[in-house]
Amino acid sequence: MSETKILVIDDEKLVRWSLEQNLSRDGYSVITADKGLDGLSLYKDEMPDITLLDIHLPDVSGITVLEGIKEINNQALVVMITAFGDIQTAVKTIKLGAYDFVEKPFNLEKLKILVEKALETASLRREVNQFREGLTARYGFDSIIGESTEIKKTFNLISKVAKSDATTIFINGESGTGKDLVAKVIHYQSSRAGNPFMEINCTALPDTLVESELFGYEKGAFTDAKATKKGLFELADGGTVFLDEIGDMQPSTQAKLLKVIENKSFKRIGGVKDIVVDVRIIAATNKLMQEEVRRGHFREDLYYRLRVIPITLPPLRDRGDDVFLLSKFFIDSFNSEFKKNVKGLSKMTMKSFQEYPWHGNVRELKNVIERAMILESEDQILPEHLPLELSSKEVQIQNVKGIDIKIPAGGIDIESVEKELIRQALDSTRGNQTRAAKLLNLSRDTLRYRMQKFGFLQGKDV
């Protein structure tokens, strides 16, 4: 590990000598300069970990040197050395980006402690930057796997949106299509990547907690509010808030969200002060939102305000051979994780994958492959390694064409036909919603919505 390098810029020879002697004994590598411009040149050549900089120099002011250092490295750690009582100038340097300041004559032990704290700050900054760089790499555009026409169209749209200044984005798609992945790609490939990505699932928390999580609360706002708490919008200032399952948000919270979008401000629960924020809002749902609006479950004004840039993710069954590209990606990933060497899918498994409707989409595919690789030890994934619904020869109704239906002369109520089909599917599966949805080539959530629409009691889902 390389030595920590400290640059001392001070015109007093005794100060330079004292700092060099004492800091060197503590294991630091110390370089010195007696003029500001020489110090600036040394900084550029040596790129020290921390700089101790006197404000009063013979050629240029320490403030000028500080500004020059910050131009070279905006993250530079600079501790200013000031004359006794020169507090106003010291405060000015802090505003310009100095880490801290010490007054002459200074206590060497206190200065050493300050140097250690500054270096700890530098270490934490490096860790944060590495973490952010890791997230940026993990959620790059290449994390969206696929070559189908549908996914390429979606990919092109996502690329444009990420680079834009759009502050409201609406993602719609069936469960398992990767809405959360797309939201993270948009954030981490945008100019906001260095700022927080905060997410909340609107169905994962009780209705009473969603509002406090989003907007925070003041101390004493309610019985358990022992201290003031910042909400996700406040914490995400400059970044992104991802609202998953937005269709389940309660009307009272919808009204507050609309205000945030329109005014870019909000109040904490129990607060009176407007808090101004700059956030990008990405909302996602698997619901048919126009139906939710029509039924009065979701505010129409909020829906259209969120839907400035709509992104619809295609279901896996509409993505052709992407199922095989995704399979290879998951197999390679789990090979690394489980220390296995599975080569790929057998021909029969490939046929099953191609014919299966994948109502759980990419998430279901990932789970199927993970299960097979955990439980089996073959070098290929075979049909017998698959769940029953993929491996059995049981006839499933999917993509049915050429059905001979005669419309009577007096017309027909199509909703009655839909209701009867749902009733038959539930009867034939003894109320199992997952299997009934597969018979009708619907997602389970869509089936539940239509069951509610037609007044069916919820069937037992096993």
C-alpha positions as CSV (number, residue, x, y, z in Angstrom):
1,M,0.0,0.0,0.0
2,S,1.4,3.4,-1.0
3,E,2.2,6.1,1.6
4,T,-0.3,8.8,2.2
5,K,1.1,12.0,0.6
6,I,0.7,15.4,2.3
7,L,1.5,18.7,0.6
8,V,2.3,21.7,2.9
9,I,2.2,25.2,1.3
10,D,3.4,27.8,3.7
11,D,5.9,30.7,3.5
12,E,7.2,30.2,7.1
13,K,10.2,27.9,7.0
14,L,9.7,26.9,10.7
15,V,6.1,25.9,10.0
16,R,7.1,23.8,7.0
17,W,10.0,22.1,8.9
18,S,7.8,21.4,12.0
19,L,5.0,19.8,9.9
20,E,7.4,17.8,7.8
21,Q,9.2,16.4,10.8
22,N,6.1,15.5,12.9
23,L,4.0,14.1,10.0
24,S,6.9,12.1,8.6
25,R,7.3,10.4,12.0
26,D,3.7,9.3,11.8
27,G,4.4,7.6,8.4
28,Y,3.2,10.2,6.0
29,S,5.1,11.3,2.9
30,V,5.5,15.1,3.1
31,I,6.3,17.5,0.3
32,T,6.5,21.3,0.8
33,A,6.4,24.6,-1.1
34,D,6.9,28.2,0.1
35,K,5.0,29.9,-2.6
36,G,1.4,29.5,-3.9
37,L,2.2,29.0,-7.6
38,D,5.0,26.5,-6.7
39,G,2.5,24.6,-4.5
40,L,-0.1,24.5,-7.2
41,S,2.5,23.1,-9.6
42,L,3.5,20.5,-7.0
43,Y,-0.2,19.6,-6.5
44,K,-0.6,19.0,-10.2
45,D,2.5,16.8,-10.4
46,E,2.1,14.9,-7.1
47,M,-1.6,14.7,-6.6
48,P,-1.3,14.5,-2.8
49,D,-4.0,13.0,-0.5
50,I,-4.4,16.1,1.5
51,T,-3.0,19.7,1.3
52,L,-2.2,22.0,4.2
53,L,-2.5,25.5,2.7
54,D,-1.6,28.9,4.3
55,I,-4.0,31.7,3.4
56,H,-1.3,34.4,3.4
57,L,1.4,33.7,0.8
58,P,4.0,36.0,-0.8
59,D,3.0,35.6,-4.5
60,V,-0.7,34.8,-4.6
61,S,-3.4,34.4,-2.0
62,G,-4.2,30.9,-0.5
63,I,-7.7,31.4,-1.8
64,T,-6.4,31.6,-5.4
65,V,-4.4,28.4,-4.8
66,L,-7.4,26.7,-3.3
67,E,-9.5,27.6,-6.4
68,G,-6.7,26.3,-8.6
69,I,-6.5,23.0,-6.7
70,K,-10.3,22.6,-6.9
71,E,-10.1,23.1,-10.7
72,I,-7.6,20.2,-10.9
73,N,-9.5,18.0,-8.5
74,N,-13.0,18.9,-7.3
75,Q,-12.7,16.3,-4.5
76,A,-9.4,17.5,-3.2
77,L,-9.0,17.7,0.6
78,V,-7.6,21.1,1.6
79,V,-7.1,22.3,5.2
80,M,-6.5,26.0,5.4
81,I,-4.0,27.6,7.8
82,T,-5.2,31.0,8.9
83,A,-3.9,33.8,11.0
84,F,-5.3,34.2,14.5
85,G,-8.7,35.9,14.4
86,D,-9.1,35.6,10.6
87,I,-12.4,33.7,10.9
88,Q,-14.3,35.6,8.2
89,T,-11.7,34.6,5.5
90,A,-11.6,31.0,6.9
91,V,-15.4,30.7,6.5
92,K,-15.1,31.9,2.9
93,T,-12.6,29.1,2.1
94,I,-15.0,26.5,3.5
95,K,-17.7,27.9,1.1
96,L,-15.1,27.5,-1.7
97,G,-14.6,23.8,-0.8
98,A,-11.9,23.7,1.8
99,Y,-12.3,20.7,4.2
100,D,-11.6,22.7,7.4
101,F,-9.2,25.3,8.8
102,V,-6.7,25.7,11.7
103,E,-5.5,28.9,13.3
104,K,-1.9,29.8,13.9
105,P,-0.3,29.1,16.3
106,F,-1.8,25.6,16.0
107,N,-1.7,22.6,18.2
108,L,0.2,19.8,16.4
109,E,-1.8,17.0,18.0
110,K,-5.1,18.6,17.1
111,L,-3.8,19.1,13.5
112,K,-2.9,15.4,13.3
113,I,-6.4,14.4,14.4
114,L,-7.8,16.8,11.8
115,V,-5.6,15.2,9.1
116,E,-6.8,11.7,10.1
117,K,-10.4,12.7,9.9
118,A,-9.8,14.3,6.5
119,L,-8.2,11.1,5.3
120,E,-11.1,9.0,6.6
121,T,-13.4,11.3,4.7
122,A,-11.3,10.7,1.5
123,S,-11.5,6.9,2.1
124,L,-15.3,7.0,2.5
125,R,-15.6,9.1,-0.7
126,R,-13.6,6.6,-2.6
127,E,-15.7,3.7,-1.3
128,V,-18.9,5.6,-2.2
129,N,-17.6,6.4,-5.7
130,Q,-16.6,2.7,-6.2
131,F,-20.0,1.6,-5.1
132,R,-21.7,4.1,-7.5
133,E,-19.4,3.0,-10.3
134,G,-20.3,-0.6,-9.6
135,L,-24.0,0.2,-9.8
136,T,-23.5,2.2,-13.0
137,A,-21.8,-0.9,-14.5
138,R,-24.4,-3.3,-13.1
139,Y,-27.3,-1.3,-14.5
140,G,-25.8,-0.4,-17.9
141,F,-27.8,-0.6,-21.1
142,D,-26.3,-4.0,-21.7
143,S,-28.1,-5.4,-18.6
144,I,-31.3,-5.4,-20.8
145,I,-30.9,-8.7,-22.6
146,G,-32.6,-9.3,-26.0
147,E,-32.4,-9.0,-29.7
148,S,-36.1,-9.1,-30.6
149,T,-37.7,-6.2,-32.5
150,E,-40.0,-5.5,-29.5
151,I,-37.1,-5.2,-27.0
152,K,-35.0,-3.2,-29.4
153,K,-37.7,-0.6,-29.7
154,T,-38.0,-0.5,-25.9
155,F,-34.2,-0.3,-25.5
156,N,-34.0,2.7,-27.9
157,L,-36.7,4.5,-26.0
158,I,-35.0,3.8,-22.6
159,S,-31.7,5.2,-24.0
160,K,-33.3,8.4,-25.1
161,V,-35.2,8.8,-21.8
162,A,-32.2,8.2,-19.6
163,K,-30.2,11.0,-21.4
164,S,-33.2,13.4,-21.3
165,D,-34.3,15.9,-18.7
166,A,-37.7,14.2,-18.3
167,T,-38.8,14.3,-14.7
168,T,-41.8,11.9,-14.9
169,I,-41.7,8.5,-16.5
170,F,-44.4,5.8,-16.5
171,I,-43.5,2.1,-17.0
172,N,-46.2,-0.3,-17.7
173,G,-45.9,-4.1,-18.1
174,E,-46.9,-7.5,-16.8
175,S,-45.4,-8.8,-13.5
176,G,-41.9,-10.1,-14.1
177,T,-41.1,-8.0,-17.3
178,G,-38.3,-6.1,-15.5
179,K,-39.9,-2.8,-14.6
180,D,-37.5,-2.3,-11.7
181,L,-34.5,-3.1,-13.8
182,V,-35.5,-0.5,-16.4
183,A,-36.1,2.1,-13.7
184,K,-32.5,1.5,-12.4
185,V,-31.0,1.6,-15.9
186,I,-32.7,4.9,-16.6
187,H,-31.3,6.3,-13.3
188,Y,-27.8,5.0,-13.4
189,Q,-27.3,5.9,-17.1
190,S,-28.5,9.5,-16.5
191,S,-26.9,12.6,-15.3
192,R,-28.5,11.9,-11.9
193,A,-26.5,8.7,-11.4
194,G,-24.3,10.3,-8.7
195,N,-27.4,11.1,-6.6
196,P,-29.7,8.7,-4.7
197,F,-32.1,6.2,-6.2
198,M,-34.9,5.7,-3.7
199,E,-37.6,3.1,-4.3
200,I,-40.9,2.2,-2.6
201,N,-43.4,-0.5,-3.3
202,C,-46.8,1.0,-2.8
203,T,-48.3,-2.4,-1.9
204,A,-45.5,-3.5,0.5
205,L,-46.4,-1.0,3.2
206,P,-49.7,-0.3,5.0
207,D,-51.5,2.7,3.5
208,T,-50.8,4.7,6.7
209,L,-47.1,4.3,6.3
210,V,-46.7,5.1,2.5
211,E,-47.3,8.8,3.0
212,S,-44.8,9.1,5.9
213,E,-42.2,7.1,3.9
214,L,-42.6,9.4,0.9
215,F,-42.8,12.8,2.6
216,G,-41.4,12.2,6.1
217,Y,-42.8,13.7,9.3
218,E,-42.1,16.3,11.9
219,K,-41.4,15.4,15.6
220,G,-44.8,15.1,17.4
221,A,-46.8,14.9,14.2
222,F,-48.4,11.7,15.6
223,T,-48.0,9.5,18.7
224,D,-44.9,7.6,17.6
225,A,-43.1,10.5,15.9
226,K,-40.3,10.8,18.5
227,A,-38.1,12.7,16.1
228,T,-38.2,14.4,12.7
229,K,-37.8,12.0,9.8
230,K,-36.9,12.9,6.2
231,G,-39.0,11.1,3.5
232,L,-37.8,9.5,0.3
233,F,-38.5,12.6,-1.8
234,E,-36.2,14.7,0.5
235,L,-33.5,12.0,0.6
236,A,-33.6,11.6,-3.2
237,D,-33.0,15.3,-3.9
238,G,-31.1,15.5,-7.2
239,G,-31.8,11.8,-7.9
240,T,-34.7,9.5,-8.6
241,V,-37.8,8.2,-6.7
242,F,-39.1,4.9,-8.1
243,L,-42.8,4.3,-7.2
244,D,-43.5,0.6,-7.9
245,E,-47.1,-0.6,-8.1
246,I,-48.3,3.0,-8.3
247,G,-51.8,1.7,-9.1
248,D,-52.2,0.7,-5.5
249,M,-51.5,4.2,-4.1
250,Q,-54.3,5.6,-1.9
251,P,-56.3,8.7,-3.2
252,S,-55.0,10.9,-0.4
253,T,-51.4,10.1,-1.2
254,Q,-52.2,10.5,-4.9
255,A,-53.2,14.1,-4.3
256,K,-50.0,14.9,-2.5
257,L,-47.9,13.3,-5.2
258,L,-49.6,15.4,-7.8
259,K,-48.7,18.5,-5.9
260,V,-45.0,17.4,-5.7
261,I,-44.9,16.9,-9.5
262,E,-46.6,20.2,-10.2
263,N,-44.9,22.4,-7.6
264,K,-41.7,20.5,-7.0
265,S,-42.3,20.9,-3.3
266,F,-44.2,19.3,-0.4
267,K,-44.7,19.4,3.4
268,R,-43.7,16.8,5.9
269,I,-46.6,15.3,7.8
270,G,-47.3,17.7,10.6
271,G,-45.1,20.4,9.0
272,V,-45.9,23.9,7.7
273,K,-42.7,24.6,5.7
274,D,-42.6,23.8,2.0
275,I,-39.6,21.6,1.1
276,V,-38.4,22.1,-2.5
277,V,-36.8,19.1,-4.2
278,D,-35.4,18.2,-7.6
279,V,-36.3,14.6,-8.3
280,R,-37.1,12.4,-11.3
281,I,-40.2,10.3,-10.6
282,I,-40.4,6.9,-12.3
283,A,-43.8,5.2,-11.7
284,A,-44.5,1.6,-12.6
285,T,-47.5,-0.8,-12.5
286,N,-48.9,-4.0,-14.0
287,K,-52.4,-2.7,-13.9
288,L,-54.6,-1.4,-16.7
289,M,-54.5,2.2,-15.5
290,Q,-57.1,3.5,-17.9
291,E,-59.5,1.0,-16.3
292,E,-58.4,2.1,-12.8
293,V,-59.1,5.8,-13.8
294,R,-62.4,4.9,-15.3
295,R,-63.5,3.1,-12.1
296,G,-62.4,6.1,-10.0
297,H,-59.6,4.2,-8.3
298,F,-56.8,6.5,-9.7
299,R,-56.8,10.2,-10.3
300,E,-57.1,11.0,-14.0
301,D,-55.0,14.2,-13.6
302,L,-52.2,12.3,-11.9
303,Y,-52.3,9.5,-14.4
304,Y,-51.7,11.9,-17.3
305,R,-49.2,13.9,-15.4
306,L,-47.1,10.8,-14.7
307,R,-47.6,9.5,-18.3
308,V,-45.6,12.2,-20.0
309,I,-43.2,9.5,-21.2
310,P,-44.8,6.1,-21.2
311,I,-42.7,2.9,-21.6
312,T,-44.5,-0.3,-22.2
313,L,-42.4,-3.5,-21.6
314,P,-43.3,-6.4,-23.9
315,P,-44.2,-9.8,-22.3
316,L,-41.6,-12.5,-22.8
317,R,-44.0,-14.6,-25.0
318,D,-43.9,-11.7,-27.5
319,R,-40.1,-11.6,-27.6
320,G,-39.4,-14.7,-29.7
321,D,-35.9,-16.1,-29.3
322,D,-35.0,-13.7,-26.5
323,V,-36.1,-16.6,-24.2
324,F,-32.9,-18.4,-25.2
325,L,-30.6,-15.4,-24.8
326,L,-32.0,-14.8,-21.4
327,S,-31.7,-18.5,-20.5
328,K,-28.0,-18.4,-21.5
329,F,-27.5,-15.3,-19.4
330,F,-29.1,-16.9,-16.3
331,I,-27.3,-20.2,-16.8
332,D,-23.9,-18.4,-17.0
333,S,-24.8,-16.4,-13.9
334,F,-25.9,-19.4,-11.8
335,N,-22.9,-21.4,-13.0
336,S,-20.7,-18.8,-11.4
337,E,-22.9,-18.5,-8.3
338,F,-23.4,-22.3,-7.7
339,K,-19.9,-23.4,-9.0
340,K,-21.5,-25.5,-11.7
341,N,-20.9,-26.1,-15.4
342,V,-24.3,-26.4,-17.1
343,K,-23.8,-26.1,-20.8
344,G,-27.3,-25.0,-21.7
345,L,-30.8,-26.3,-22.6
346,S,-31.6,-29.6,-24.3
347,K,-33.5,-29.5,-27.6
348,M,-36.7,-30.7,-25.9
349,T,-36.3,-28.1,-23.2
350,M,-35.9,-25.4,-25.8
351,K,-39.1,-26.5,-27.5
352,S,-40.9,-26.4,-24.2
353,F,-39.6,-22.9,-23.5
354,Q,-40.6,-21.7,-26.9
355,E,-44.2,-23.0,-26.6
356,Y,-44.8,-22.0,-23.0
357,P,-46.6,-18.7,-22.5
358,W,-44.5,-17.4,-19.6
359,H,-47.1,-15.6,-17.7
360,G,-44.6,-14.8,-15.1
361,N,-42.3,-13.4,-17.8
362,V,-38.5,-13.0,-17.2
363,R,-38.8,-13.5,-13.4
364,E,-40.5,-16.9,-14.0
365,L,-37.8,-17.9,-16.5
366,K,-35.1,-17.0,-14.0
367,N,-36.8,-18.9,-11.2
368,V,-37.3,-22.0,-13.4
369,I,-33.6,-22.0,-14.4
370,E,-32.4,-21.4,-10.8
371,R,-34.5,-24.3,-9.5
372,A,-33.2,-26.7,-12.2
373,M,-29.6,-25.8,-11.5
374,I,-29.9,-26.1,-7.7
375,L,-31.7,-29.4,-7.7
376,E,-30.1,-31.2,-10.7
377,S,-26.5,-32.1,-11.7
378,E,-26.8,-32.8,-15.4
379,D,-24.7,-30.8,-17.9
380,Q,-27.9,-29.7,-19.6
381,I,-31.3,-28.6,-18.4
382,L,-33.7,-31.4,-19.4
383,P,-37.5,-31.5,-19.5
384,E,-37.6,-33.6,-16.4
385,H,-35.8,-30.8,-14.5
386,L,-38.7,-28.4,-15.2
387,P,-41.8,-27.7,-13.2
388,L,-44.9,-29.8,-14.1
389,E,-46.6,-27.0,-16.1
390,L,-43.6,-26.9,-18.5
391,S,-42.7,-30.5,-18.7
392,S,-46.1,-32.2,-18.9
393,K,-48.0,-32.9,-22.1
394,E,-51.2,-31.5,-20.6
395,V,-53.1,-29.5,-23.2
396,Q,-53.2,-25.8,-22.5
397,I,-55.4,-23.2,-24.3
398,Q,-53.0,-20.7,-25.7
399,N,-52.9,-18.6,-28.9
400,V,-56.0,-20.3,-30.1
401,K,-57.0,-19.3,-33.7
402,G,-59.9,-20.1,-35.9
403,I,-62.5,-20.5,-33.2
404,D,-65.9,-21.0,-34.8
405,I,-68.2,-18.5,-33.0
406,K,-71.4,-17.5,-34.6
407,I,-72.8,-14.1,-33.5
408,P,-76.6,-14.3,-33.3
409,A,-78.7,-11.9,-35.4
410,G,-79.8,-10.0,-32.3
411,G,-76.1,-9.4,-31.3
412,I,-74.3,-10.5,-28.2
413,D,-73.0,-9.1,-24.9
414,I,-69.2,-9.6,-25.1
415,E,-68.8,-9.1,-21.4
416,S,-71.2,-12.0,-20.8
417,V,-69.0,-14.2,-23.0
418,E,-65.9,-13.1,-21.1
419,K,-67.6,-13.7,-17.7
420,E,-68.7,-17.2,-18.8
421,L,-65.2,-18.1,-20.0
422,I,-63.7,-17.0,-16.7
423,R,-66.4,-19.0,-14.8
424,Q,-65.5,-22.1,-16.9
425,A,-61.8,-21.7,-16.3
426,L,-62.3,-21.3,-12.6
427,D,-64.6,-24.4,-12.5
428,S,-62.2,-26.5,-14.5
429,T,-59.3,-25.6,-12.2
430,R,-61.4,-25.8,-9.0
431,G,-60.8,-22.2,-8.3
432,N,-57.0,-22.2,-8.8
433,Q,-56.4,-18.7,-10.1
434,T,-52.9,-19.3,-11.4
435,R,-54.0,-22.3,-13.5
436,A,-57.2,-20.6,-14.6
437,A,-55.2,-17.6,-15.8
438,K,-52.9,-19.9,-17.8
439,L,-55.9,-21.5,-19.5
440,L,-57.1,-18.0,-20.5
441,N,-53.6,-16.8,-21.5
442,L,-53.9,-14.0,-18.9
443,S,-51.7,-12.8,-16.2
444,R,-52.9,-13.7,-12.7
445,D,-53.3,-10.0,-11.8
446,T,-55.5,-9.4,-14.9
447,L,-57.6,-12.5,-14.1
448,R,-58.1,-11.2,-10.5
449,Y,-59.1,-7.8,-11.8
450,R,-61.7,-9.4,-14.1
451,M,-63.0,-11.6,-11.3
452,Q,-63.6,-8.6,-9.2
453,K,-65.2,-6.8,-12.2
454,F,-67.7,-9.7,-12.7
455,G,-68.4,-10.3,-9.0
456,F,-66.7,-13.7,-8.6
457,L,-65.6,-14.8,-5.2
458,Q,-61.9,-15.2,-5.0
459,G,-60.9,-18.8,-5.7
460,K,-58.4,-20.8,-3.7
461,D,-54.9,-20.4,-5.1
462,V,-52.7,-23.3,-4.4
